[in-house]
Amino acid sequence: MFSSPYLQPKWLLRWVAIAVVLFGLIQLIPFGRTHSDPPVVQEPAWNSPQTRQLAVEACYACHSNQTQWPWYSNVAPVSWFTELDVLFGRHRLNFSDWTANQMSTSRIVGSIQSGKMPPIWYTPMHPKSRLTAAQRQALIQGLEATLGATGNHH
């Protein structure tokens, strides 16, 4: 029935046991579960509540200090990637610390227009971040009105 000795039921059981033990061991690695949310320093002066709401739904999970950490962000190895995404996202653009140097408006808008943001792998678990074409355009126009249509806003 099984052609390879490594596919015999006894070997399959061993492989499953090894995988379960390894999965359990990686849970002991502390990185990825700190979930620090520094205080909000200052948000941009939003042009409208609609722009802010669209940004909250599509951007704030990684680009603010107001991250809503889902249950799976406590399970390695997903927790590692989630933590890194938030750390890098906040470093590049943080709507909660508008006193810090931020990415230029044109780069923000370009990332939204090109579909890089929000990333395609992020949207299945965060359905509110999926923007319709009209929402995407409203967010872009609102960000341009809030941050200035071109260059860096600092």
C-alpha positions as CSV (number, residue, x, y, z in Angstrom):
1,M,0.0,0.0,0.0
2,F,2.8,2.5,1.0
3,S,5.7,2.5,-1.4
4,S,8.2,4.4,0.8
5,P,9.2,3.2,4.2
6,Y,9.0,6.8,5.4
7,L,5.3,6.9,4.4
8,Q,4.4,3.9,6.5
9,P,1.8,4.6,9.2
10,K,4.5,4.2,12.0
11,W,6.8,6.8,10.3
12,L,3.9,9.1,9.6
13,L,3.0,9.0,13.3
14,R,6.6,9.8,14.2
15,W,6.7,12.8,11.8
16,V,3.4,14.1,13.3
17,A,4.8,13.7,16.8
18,I,8.0,15.6,15.8
19,A,6.0,18.4,14.2
20,V,3.8,18.7,17.3
21,V,6.9,18.8,19.7
22,L,8.6,21.4,17.4
23,F,5.5,23.5,17.3
24,G,5.3,23.4,21.1
25,L,8.9,24.4,21.5
26,I,8.7,27.4,19.2
27,Q,5.9,28.7,21.4
28,L,8.6,29.2,24.1
29,I,10.5,31.8,22.0
30,P,9.4,35.1,23.5
31,F,9.7,37.3,20.3
32,G,6.4,38.2,18.8
33,R,4.2,38.4,21.8
34,T,5.2,41.8,23.4
35,H,2.3,43.6,21.6
36,S,3.5,46.9,22.8
37,D,1.2,49.8,21.9
38,P,3.0,53.0,22.8
39,P,0.8,56.0,23.7
40,V,-0.7,58.1,20.9
41,V,1.4,61.2,20.6
42,Q,-0.4,63.1,17.9
43,E,-2.5,62.1,15.0
44,P,-2.6,64.2,11.8
45,A,-5.2,66.9,11.6
46,W,-7.7,64.8,9.6
47,N,-9.7,66.6,6.9
48,S,-12.8,64.5,7.8
49,P,-14.0,61.7,10.0
50,Q,-14.4,59.6,6.9
51,T,-10.8,59.9,6.0
52,R,-9.7,58.9,9.5
53,Q,-12.2,56.0,9.5
54,L,-10.9,54.6,6.2
55,A,-7.3,55.0,7.5
56,V,-8.2,53.2,10.7
57,E,-9.8,50.3,8.9
58,A,-7.2,49.9,6.2
59,C,-3.9,51.1,7.8
60,Y,-4.0,51.4,11.6
61,A,-3.2,47.7,12.4
62,C,0.4,48.2,11.3
63,H,0.7,52.0,11.0
64,S,-0.4,53.2,14.4
65,N,0.0,52.7,18.1
66,Q,-3.5,51.5,18.3
67,T,-3.1,48.0,16.9
68,Q,-5.8,45.4,17.6
69,W,-3.8,42.3,18.2
70,P,-5.8,39.2,16.9
71,W,-5.6,35.9,18.7
72,Y,-3.2,34.4,16.2
73,S,-0.7,37.1,16.9
74,N,0.1,35.0,20.0
75,V,1.0,31.8,18.2
76,A,4.5,31.3,16.7
77,P,5.6,31.5,14.0
78,V,2.7,33.8,12.9
79,S,3.4,36.0,15.9
80,W,6.9,36.7,14.7
81,F,5.7,37.9,11.3
82,T,2.9,39.9,12.8
83,E,5.3,41.6,15.3
84,L,7.7,42.4,12.5
85,D,5.0,43.8,10.2
86,V,3.8,46.2,13.0
87,L,7.4,47.2,13.9
88,F,8.3,48.0,10.3
89,G,4.9,49.5,9.5
90,R,5.2,51.9,12.5
91,H,8.8,52.8,11.6
92,R,7.8,53.8,8.0
93,L,4.5,55.5,8.8
94,N,2.8,56.0,12.1
95,F,-0.5,57.8,12.3
96,S,-0.3,57.9,16.1
97,D,3.0,59.8,16.3
98,W,2.7,62.5,13.7
99,T,5.5,64.5,15.4
100,A,8.0,61.9,14.0
101,N,9.4,62.1,10.5
102,Q,6.9,60.4,8.2
103,M,6.8,59.1,4.7
104,S,5.9,61.5,1.9
105,T,2.3,61.9,0.9
106,S,3.2,60.8,-2.7
107,R,4.7,57.6,-1.4
108,I,1.7,56.8,0.8
109,V,-0.7,57.5,-2.1
110,G,1.5,55.5,-4.5
111,S,1.4,52.5,-2.2
112,I,-2.4,52.7,-2.0
113,Q,-2.8,53.2,-5.8
114,S,-0.5,50.4,-6.7
115,G,-2.3,48.0,-4.4
116,K,0.8,47.4,-2.2
117,M,-1.2,48.7,0.7
118,P,-3.0,47.1,2.3
119,P,-1.0,44.0,1.3
120,I,-3.0,41.2,-0.3
121,W,-2.0,38.6,2.3
122,Y,-3.3,40.9,5.1
123,T,-6.9,41.4,3.8
124,P,-8.3,37.9,4.1
125,M,-8.0,38.0,7.9
126,H,-9.0,41.7,8.1
127,P,-12.0,42.1,5.8
128,K,-12.5,45.8,6.8
129,S,-9.2,46.6,5.2
130,R,-10.4,45.5,1.8
131,L,-11.2,48.8,0.1
132,T,-13.6,49.2,-2.8
133,A,-12.4,51.4,-5.7
134,A,-14.5,54.2,-4.3
135,Q,-13.2,53.8,-0.8
136,R,-9.6,53.7,-2.1
137,Q,-10.2,56.9,-4.0
138,A,-11.8,58.6,-1.0
139,L,-8.9,57.6,1.2
140,I,-6.3,58.9,-1.3
141,Q,-8.2,62.2,-1.7
142,G,-8.6,62.5,2.1
143,L,-5.0,61.8,2.7
144,E,-3.9,64.3,0.1
145,A,-6.3,66.9,1.7
146,T,-5.0,66.0,5.2
147,L,-1.3,65.7,4.5
148,G,-0.8,67.9,1.5
149,A,-1.0,66.7,-2.1
150,T,2.7,66.2,-2.8
151,G,6.0,66.0,-0.9
152,N,6.8,65.4,2.7
153,H,4.6,67.0,5.3
154,H,7.3,67.7,7.7
